[in-house]
Amino acid sequence: MIPHRADQEVATYMKKLSAMLRIVESGVIAVVRAESSEQALKIADAVMAGGVKAIEITMTVPGALQVIAELARQYPPEDLLVGAGTVLDAESAVACILAGAEFLVSPALDPSMIRAAHRYQKVCMAGAATPGEVIAAMETGCDFVKLFPGSLFGPEGARAIKGPLPQAPLVPTGGVSLENVAEWIRAGCEAVGVGGELTKGARSGDYQSVTAAARQFTEAVRDARRNR
């Protein structure tokens, strides 16, 4: 019984490590804020077709838990890693995990959310905007630190934080565009979160443009990593 239980624990931990690697490998997390669950599902299909392998369904999406559950049912994590965003507390965290989320993202540091993620061995990412907040996020157990809002300081801000904190696993969100995504990567960020700049075509039903944008972002990240 003991070896069998140990095997289960190792498998659970390896699944979490695999999810972390999937986020880094994707390089781009599609942050979905949609007007309906149907729109969110179409965005997911569109970004996946463009090469994005990690998607964050924010809790502001109507029926967000149902969207997470449907995507988790449709796609294995190696094809599309499904996460939840705007997770503000432990109760929301557990609901998202039970729906199928493999990673949790919060705009700020909420220790109860992080504890819930650790309890279920899921990847967690909390928001930070200063070096002190970045350190607090790491000390509290975040696997990644969401540099938010990225538009406040740009890639140079990430580079400045990486100076004294080269170990900080930064993922900027907000202010990431095709024009500056390469700079974010060259500044040392592990990945980037992209919302409106990636999904804006969905507002008019132009999902082909969402796929095209996803392809452009993933290619830009790939090129930047080659030239770091």
C-alpha positions in Angstrom: 0.0 0.0 0.0 2.7 2.5 0.9 4.7 2.1 -2.4 1.4 2.4 -4.4 0.5 5.6 -2.5 4.0 7.0 -3.1 3.6 6.3 -6.8 0.3 8.2 -6.9 1.9 11.2 -5.1 4.8 11.2 -7.6 2.4 11.0 -10.5 0.4 13.9 -9.2 3.5 16.0 -8.7 4.8 15.1 -12.1 1.5 16.2 -13.6 2.0 19.6 -12.0 5.5 19.9 -13.3 4.3 19.0 -16.8 1.7 21.8 -16.6 4.4 24.3 -15.7 6.5 23.1 -18.6 3.5 23.4 -20.9 3.1 27.0 -19.9 6.8 27.8 -20.6 6.8 25.8 -23.9 3.6 27.6 -25.1 5.2 30.9 -24.3 1.8 32.6 -24.7 -1.2 32.3 -22.4 -4.4 33.4 -24.1 -6.4 35.4 -21.5 -10.0 35.1 -22.4 -12.6 37.7 -21.4 -15.6 36.9 -23.5 -19.2 38.0 -23.6 -20.6 34.5 -23.5 -19.5 30.9 -22.9 -20.1 30.1 -26.6 -17.7 32.9 -27.6 -15.1 31.7 -25.1 -15.2 28.2 -26.6 -14.8 29.6 -30.1 -11.8 31.7 -29.0 -10.2 28.6 -27.4 -10.5 26.7 -30.7 -9.1 29.7 -32.6 -6.1 30.3 -30.5 -5.3 26.6 -30.4 -5.4 26.5 -34.2 -2.8 29.3 -34.1 -0.4 27.4 -31.9 -1.2 28.7 -28.4 -1.3 25.7 -26.0 -2.3 27.4 -22.7 -5.6 29.3 -22.2 -6.8 31.2 -19.1 -10.6 31.4 -18.8 -11.3 34.3 -16.6 -14.0 34.1 -14.0 -15.6 37.2 -15.5 -16.8 35.0 -18.5 -20.4 34.0 -18.1 -20.5 30.3 -17.3 -16.7 30.3 -16.8 -16.8 27.0 -14.8 -18.8 25.3 -17.6 -16.3 26.6 -20.2 -13.4 25.2 -18.2 -15.1 21.9 -17.8 -15.9 21.6 -21.5 -12.4 22.5 -22.6 -10.9 20.1 -20.1 -13.2 17.4 -21.4 -12.4 18.1 -25.1 -8.7 18.5 -25.0 -5.9 16.6 -23.1 -3.4 18.9 -21.3 -0.7 18.2 -23.9 -2.9 19.7 -26.6 -4.4 22.6 -24.6 -3.6 23.4 -21.0 -6.8 24.9 -19.4 -6.5 27.4 -16.6 -8.7 29.8 -14.7 -8.1 33.6 -14.3 -9.3 36.3 -11.9 -9.4 33.7 -9.1 -9.8 35.8 -6.0 -10.2 33.4 -3.2 -9.9 29.8 -2.1 -13.6 29.0 -2.8 -13.3 30.1 -6.4 -9.9 28.2 -6.7 -11.4 24.9 -5.6 -14.4 25.3 -7.9 -12.1 25.9 -10.8 -9.9 23.0 -10.0 -12.9 20.6 -9.7 -14.1 21.9 -13.0 -10.8 20.9 -14.6 -8.4 23.9 -14.4 -4.7 22.9 -14.3 -3.5 26.4 -13.3 -4.9 29.3 -11.4 -4.2 33.0 -11.9 -5.0 35.9 -9.7 -4.5 39.7 -10.3 -3.1 40.0 -6.7 -1.6 37.9 -3.9 -4.2 35.9 -2.0 -2.6 33.3 0.2 -5.7 31.3 0.5 -5.9 30.8 -3.3 -2.3 29.6 -3.3 -2.9 27.2 -0.5 -5.8 25.7 -2.3 -3.7 25.3 -5.5 -1.0 23.5 -3.5 -3.5 21.3 -1.7 -4.6 20.0 -5.1 -1.1 20.2 -6.7 -2.1 22.7 -9.3 0.0 25.5 -10.8 -0.6 29.0 -9.3 0.2 32.5 -10.5 -0.4 35.6 -8.4 -0.2 39.2 -9.5 2.6 41.6 -8.4 3.7 45.1 -9.5 6.8 45.8 -7.3 9.9 43.9 -6.3 8.5 43.5 -2.8 5.3 42.0 -4.2 7.3 39.7 -6.5 9.3 38.4 -3.5 6.1 38.0 -1.4 4.5 36.0 -4.2 7.5 33.7 -4.5 7.8 33.3 -0.7 4.1 32.4 -0.5 4.6 29.6 -3.0 3.7 30.9 -6.4 5.0 28.9 -9.3 4.9 31.9 -11.6 4.5 35.6 -10.8 2.0 37.5 -12.9 3.6 40.9 -13.6 0.5 43.0 -13.6 -0.5 45.3 -15.1 2.4 45.1 -17.5 1.4 48.3 -19.2 2.6 50.3 -16.1 6.3 49.6 -16.7 6.8 47.6 -19.9 9.6 45.2 -20.7 12.2 47.5 -19.1 10.4 47.1 -15.8 10.7 43.4 -16.1 14.3 43.7 -16.9 14.9 45.9 -13.9 13.2 43.4 -11.6 15.2 40.5 -13.1 18.4 42.4 -12.2 18.3 41.7 -8.4 15.8 38.8 -8.8 17.0 36.7 -11.7 15.2 33.7 -10.2 11.8 35.4 -10.4 9.5 33.4 -12.9 7.7 36.4 -14.4 4.7 36.3 -16.7 3.6 39.8 -17.7 -0.1 40.4 -18.5 -1.6 43.6 -19.7 0.4 45.8 -22.1 1.8 42.8 -24.1 1.5 43.4 -27.9 3.0 42.1 -31.1 5.2 45.2 -31.1 6.8 44.4 -27.7 6.3 40.7 -27.0 9.9 39.9 -28.2 11.2 42.5 -25.7 9.3 40.9 -22.8 10.9 37.5 -23.7 14.4 39.0 -24.1 13.9 40.7 -20.7 13.8 37.2 -19.2 10.1 36.5 -18.8 9.1 32.8 -18.8 5.9 33.5 -20.9 3.4 36.2 -21.5 -0.3 36.6 -20.9 -2.2 38.2 -23.9 -5.8 39.2 -23.8 -7.4 41.8 -26.1 -4.5 42.1 -28.4 -5.0 38.4 -29.2 -8.7 37.9 -29.0 -10.2 41.3 -30.3 -11.3 39.8 -33.6 -13.9 37.7 -31.6 -15.9 40.8 -30.9 -16.9 40.9 -34.6 -17.0 37.1 -35.1 -13.7 37.1 -37.0 -12.1 34.0 -35.4 -9.7 33.6 -38.4 -8.0 36.8 -37.2 -7.8 35.4 -33.7 -6.0 32.3 -35.1 -3.7 34.6 -37.2 -2.8 36.7 -34.2 -2.1 33.6 -32.1 0.2 32.3 -34.8 2.0 35.7 -34.9 2.4 35.8 -31.1 3.8 32.3 -30.9 6.2 32.8 -33.7 7.4 36.1 -32.2 8.1 34.4 -28.8 9.9 31.5 -30.6 12.1 33.9 -32.5 12.9 36.0 -29.4 14.0 32.9 -27.5 16.3 31.9 -30.3 17.9 35.4 -30.2 18.1 36.0 -26.5 
